[in-house]
Amino acid sequence: MQESLRKKSEQLQLLGNIFSLLEQFDLEDMAVTTDGSQLGKVVSLLCEVKAIFASCRTR
């Protein structure tokens, strides 16, 4: 039980770290300049992840 709670806590901390990193990048600007490329697809996915994290944060 204790181990499970510790793992969940670590996972939440990692998700918070990922969200903090995503906030540091201007993904929308990157999406415009990389549109149509493989990198553009990755940036678009990161924009979606950022939006999901933001919506979860406001709940």
C-alpha positions in Angstrom: 0.0 0.0 0.0 2.7 2.5 1.0 4.8 1.5 -2.1 1.7 2.1 -4.3 1.2 5.6 -2.8 4.8 6.4 -3.2 4.8 5.4 -6.9 1.6 7.4 -7.6 3.2 10.4 -5.9 6.3 10.1 -8.0 4.2 9.8 -11.2 2.3 12.9 -10.4 5.5 14.8 -9.7 6.9 13.7 -13.1 3.7 14.8 -14.8 4.1 18.2 -13.1 7.6 18.4 -14.3 6.6 17.6 -17.9 3.9 20.3 -17.7 6.4 22.8 -16.4 8.7 22.0 -19.3 5.9 22.4 -21.8 5.0 25.8 -20.4 8.5 27.0 -21.1 8.3 26.5 -24.8 6.3 28.6 -27.3 4.8 25.5 -28.9 2.3 27.5 -31.0 5.1 29.4 -32.6 7.1 26.2 -33.1 4.0 24.6 -34.7 3.8 27.4 -37.3 7.5 27.2 -38.3 7.6 23.4 -38.4 4.2 22.8 -40.1 4.2 20.0 -42.5 7.4 18.3 -41.2 7.8 15.3 -38.9 8.9 17.7 -36.2 5.7 19.7 -36.8 3.7 16.6 -36.1 5.5 16.1 -32.8 5.1 19.8 -31.9 1.3 19.5 -32.7 1.1 16.5 -30.4 2.9 18.4 -27.6 0.4 21.3 -28.1 -2.4 18.8 -27.5 -0.7 17.4 -24.4 -0.2 20.9 -23.1 -3.9 21.7 -23.6 -4.9 18.5 -21.8 -2.6 19.3 -18.9 -4.0 22.8 -18.7 -7.6 21.6 -18.7 -6.8 19.1 -15.9 -5.2 21.8 -13.9 -8.3 24.0 -13.9 -10.6 21.2 -12.6 
